[in-house]
Amino acid sequence: MADRLRVMFCDHLSLMRGKYLPAGKMASLDGTRLARPTFSVHWDKDLILDAPHTKCREGIPDMVLKWNPDEIRRGWEPDTKVITGDLFDSDGAPLVLCPRGALKRAVADWGQHGLAPKVGIELEAFAFTRTADGSLEPMHAPGGIVYGTGPFADPMGFTDAIWRQADASGFRLELITAEYDTPQFEFTLAYDDAVKAVDEMVLFRQMAREVALAHGVILTFLPKPILEKGGSGLHFNLSFADKDGRNALATGPKGGPDHLNDIGRGAIAGWMKHHKGLAGLVAPTVGSYLRLQPASMSGYWCNWGGDHRGVTVRISEEGGPKTRLEHRMPDASSNPYTALAAVLQAARLGLEGKYDLPAPEAGDGFDRVDTGVGVAGSLAEAMDDLEADRALGDAVGRELVDHHIFMKRIEVAKTEGLEGTSLRDYYIWYV
């Protein structure tokens, strides 16, 4: 029997905030109250009084975090269970700034087509340690290689500890492996309904960072913490279940670009049309645009293709129940609820609007690409692109997107002049 409940929500900065409550509150349907202007707080803990829809200048009122008691799960701290939930105004209306609410709306919008979004999530992260003077350096793993396993890849054994704790806490972790740039690792979580999958992801990410910290490792999901190495992404592998639970993207035993149906073609067309606007929501920190570069296999180009890691939208060659579309632009500095909501809404707009679908990428992604369209060169420019894409912003949630743009433009100002380790250290303890 757990002695307490740790209830959390994922905020506009993708930070997990919440409270510890006594065990007697687990079955409560009333939730717990927090200050609504939590959504006014910036990375440096500055309170941005004029942040839209936060009511900072209206008395700093409450919002309410509510959860489903049936979804409470084993935690990773002693005698503690964990849960995440939805945010409401103090009068009971859904909070317009709630990222989880935005994802639930996107799921409901696809439900109007008789389809339920499903997603498998891949997370990449770098491992850092503290030096004697307190500064940070990449974890020393001289024998680390891509797809490496064992102590040469992880001499500190922190990924073993993460795996054990994931299993003990009921996370459905499908793999851990070393990535291309040592000391970088990938964590893949099981495919599930969209909201459930992101709930699992945000709790797993928090658990993994806390377990790593206990082993002397700062595990960061920042998109580009080491300038001379590759970036870290948050890949969404998407499909849609029909009313009978079958994969609605499947056209037969084979996958790939030659076996797309109208749903798949419409979704990809939506991603291509809203490519630049999407970046502002799925890649929302200054370092995101150090990662999103040509020839980086990161989602820079407005393109799609088959089994091709140089494109933004990759179509798996696996068919049947495993048919899926992979969107490779997002990174985990985004709020994953907002990011997936944006990806789903762009796909829906493409399907409903019958957007034209450009030809798949035929270039190698390094020396040649067919498209001349990439994402913005900076977070500031990405906010301009997002503001200009009114259709996408309205679909995700006008109030949430306006708040996002406002806060990110302040972030641009706050980080002006920071680069290299100074920029990294501005974020690294939080992401």
N, C-alpha and C positions, 0 to 999 in steps of 0.2 A: 504494500500500500504506500503510495507516494505521499509525502508530507506537504507538498506544495505544487502549484501549477505555474509554469512560466508561459505567459501569454504574450504574443508578439505580433507586430505588423511590419511590413516592408514599406518604408517611407519614400519620399520623392528622390532621395539621394541613394536609394537602394540599401539603406541601413535598417537593421532589425532593431526596432524599439519596442518596449513593453514593460511588463511588471511581473514580479513574483506575487502570487496570491496563495492563501491557505487552501488546503485540500478541499475544504468545505465549499469553496467557490466553483469547483469543477463543473458541477451540474447547473450552474446559474445561467439563466436565459437573459438576465439583465445586463451582462457585460461589465465592463469597467470603464471609468471615465479618465480621459487624458485631455490636455490642453490642445485645442484645435490648431493654434499657431505653432505646434511642432512642425507643421509644414512651412513655417517661415524661417526655420533654422537652417543656416548654411554650414558648409564643411568646417569653417573656422569657429563655429558656434555663435556667429553673429546672428542676431534676430532682425530679419528684414521686415520692417514694420508695414511696408506697402505691398508685400507679396499678395497677389490676387487671391480672393476667396478664402483667406485665412482668418479674417476678422480680427487681426491684431489691434486695429484701432477701434474695435467695437467691444472692448472689455476683455479680450482674450478668453472667449467662452470655451466650454467643453465640447468634445466629441466623444462618441461612445464606441468602444471596440467590443464586438460581440462574436461569439464562436459557437460552433456546434459541438456539444459535449460528446457526441458519438465519434468525433474526429480527433479527440485527445489521444496522444500517443506517448510511448515511452521516451523519456529524454535521455540526455547523456551526462547530466549531473546527478549526484547521489540523491535518491528519494525525490526526484523531480520529474513531472510530466510536462509536455509542451503542446502548444496549439497556436495556430494563427487564425485570423478571422477577418471580418468586414468592419468598416468604419461607417458610423452614422452621425448625423447632426444630433444635437441634444433633444430635438423634437421628434426624432425617429426616422427622418428622411435619410436615404443613402447619401453619404458624404460625396460631393462632386469631385473631390481630390483623391478619392480612394482608388489606388491602382488595381487592387483585386476586383473592385466593382467594375472598372473599365474592362477587365478581362471577362468577367461574367456577362457584361453586355455584348461583347464580341461573340461569345459562345451562343448567347440567345439569338443574336442576329443570324448566325449560321443555322441555328435551329429552325428559323423560318423557312429554310430550304430542306428541312428534314435531315440535317446533317449535324454530327457532333464532332468537333475538332479533337484530335488526339495528337500527342506530341511526345517525342523522346528527346532528352536534353543532354548535350555534351558540354562540359565545362573544362576550360583550361586555366592553369594557374602556375605561378612561379613561387619557388621557395627561397626565402631569405633567412639569414641568421644575424645576430648582433655581434659586433666586434668588441674588443676590450675597451675601446673608447666610446661604445654605445651606438656607433653608426651601423648602418645596415650594409650587408654584402650578400651576393647570391650564395646559396648553400654550396659548399665545396663537394662536388661529386665528379672527380676527374675521370672516372670510368663510365659516366653516364652516356647513354646512346639512345637514339629514337627507338621506341618499343623495348627499351631496357626494363628489366625486372631485377629484383633482388638488391643486395647491399651496394653494388656499384652504382646503381641508379639512385638509391635512397640510403646513403650510409647512416642516416640518423633514425631510420625505421619509422618515420612518422606516418607514412602511408599505410604501413601495416596496422598501426594504431587506429587510423581512420577507418580502415576496413573492419577491424574488430568492433569498433564502436558503432559503425553503420549497421552491422549485423545485429548487435545487441539492441539497437534502438528501432529496428524494423525498417530501415531504409532499404530500398531495392536497388542496390548498387550493382551495375552490370560489369563494369571494368574499371581498373586503374592501370595506367601505363605511363611510361616516360615519353614525353613528346620530343620534337626535333631539337629544341634548344634547351640544353641542360642549364639549370635544374627546373625544367618545366614538366608538368604532369597533366594528364587528362583524366577526368572522372565522368563516367557515363551512367545516367540513371534510367530506370525502366520506363518504357512507353506507357502512357496512361491518358485519361481524360485531361483536357488542357488545364483546368483549375487545380485538379489534384496533383498533376505533374509539377506545376510551378510551386504549389505549397511544399511539396517534397523537396524541390530544388532549393528554395530559400532556407528551409530548416537544415538541409544537408550542408549547404555552404557555411552556415553559421557554426554547425557542429564541427565541420572539418577545420575551420580556422581556429576554433577554441581548442580542439585536440592537438592540432599542430603547435599552437602556442605553448601548451603544456610540455611539449617536447623540444622547446627552444627554437621553433620555426615560425617565422611570419609568413603565412601562406596568403599570397595576394592574387586576386582575380583581375587586377588592373589590366587594361588592354595592351600596354606597352611599357612595362616597368624597367626594361633594360634596352636602351636605344639601339645597341649594336646586335641585338637578337630579335627573333620574331615576336609576333604579338600573340595574345590570348583571346580566344573567341568564346561565344556562347551560341552554339549551333542548335537550331530548332529543326527537328525531323518531323514533318507533319503529314498526317493523313486525316480522313474524315470518315466516320462510321455512319452508315445509313440506319434506318429504323429497325433493321433486323440485325444490326451489329456488324455488318460486313464492311470491308474497306471499300468505300465508294470511289476511290481512285483506281482500283484494280480493273484492268481490262482483260486479264489473262495471266498465264504463268510468267510472262516476261514483263520487265519494266523498261525504263529508259525513255528518251524523247519520242521514239517512234510508236509508243504505246500509251500516249496521253489521251484521256477523254476530255470532255468539255469542262469538267470541274478543274482538272489539273491545268489545262491550258488557260482557263480564266484566271486562276490563282496566280500563275506565273506572269500573265499579262498585267495583272494589278501590281505585282511587285516591280515590274519593269517601269510602269508609268509613274509610280510613286517612289521610285528608288531614292531620289534626292531628299524628299520629305521624310521618308522613313529613317534616314540616317540620324536625324536630330533626336529621335526617340529611342532608337536601338543602340546608338553609339554616342552617348551624351556627356562625355567628359573631354577635357582638352587632349588627353593622351589617346583618345579614340582615333584622332586624326593623324597621329603618328603611326598607328597600326594600319589604318585604311589608306594604303598607298598602292600604286600600280605594281604589278608583278609580286604581290605579297600574299596571294592566296587567302585574302581576307574579306572579300566582299566589296572592294572598291568599285569595280566596273558594273555598269548596268547591263548584265548579261546572264545567260543561263545555258545549261548544257547537260550532257549525260554524266558519265563517270569522270568528271573533270574538276579538279580542285582549284582551277584558275578562274572559276565562275562564281558569281554570287549565289545563284540558285542551281543546285546540283540535283539531278534526277537519278535516283538509284537504279541500277540495272536489275535489282531484285523486284519481282512481280508478285502477283497473288496477294495474300494477306500482308506481305511486307512492302508493298508499293508505298512510296513516300516521296516527299519533296523536302529538300534540305535547304534552309535559308542560312547563309554563312556570314552575313554582315554583323549581327548583334555581338556585343561584348557584355561581360558581367558587371561593368560599372553602371549598366542600365538597371532600372527597376524591371525585373523579368516579367511581372504582370503587365506593365505598360508596354514593354517591348513585344511580348507575344500578342497583346491586344492590337497593337499597331500592325504587326505582320498579318494577323487574321483579318483585320478590317481592310487593309490594302488588297488582300486576296479576294475578299468579298466584293469590293468595288469593281475589281477586274471582271469577276464572274457576272455580276448584275449589269455592268456597263458594257459588256461584250467588247472589251478593249481589244485592239489588234495586238497580236503576239509577234514580236520580231523573231527572225530566224535564230536558231541556237548558235552559240559561239563555235567557230571553227578554228580560231587561232590557238596558239599554245599558251596564251596568258602571260608570257614573259616578253618575247620579242614582237609578238603580233597579237592584236585583238581586233575584232570586227567593229566593236562599238567605240565611239569617241566620247561617251558620256560616263563620268565617274561621279563620286560623291564630292562634297565640299572639301576645301583644303584646310578648314579650321572649324572649331566649334561655333565661332561667331557666324561664319557663312552658313553652317548647317542650320542655325536658328532662323536665318533669313529664308532658307529653302523650306523649312517646316512651316514658318508663318505664311509663306506663299501657297502652300498646299492646303487650301481651305477644306477641300473634300475629305482628305485624310484626317485633319484635325477635328472636324465636326464628327466624323465617324468614331474616333477614339474617345472624344469627349472634349467639347470646346473649353470648358472651365479648366480641366486638368491640363490641357495643352497650353493654354494661355499662361497658366501658373508656371509650367515647365519652361517655356520660353523666357519668361521674366527672370526666373531664378538662374537659368543658364547664362543669360547675358550678364548677370552680376558675377557669376563664376568666371566668365571670360575676363572681366575687369580685375577680379581678385587674384587671378593667376598670371596677370600680365608681367612679363619679365622672368617668370620661373621657367627653368628648363633643366633637363638632365635629372640629377638626383634630387634637386630642390623641388621640381615638379612632382617627381615620384613620391617624395616624402610628404607632400601636401595631402596626398590621398591614401597612402599605403596602409595606414593603421585602420582604415575604415572599409576598404574594398579588397 
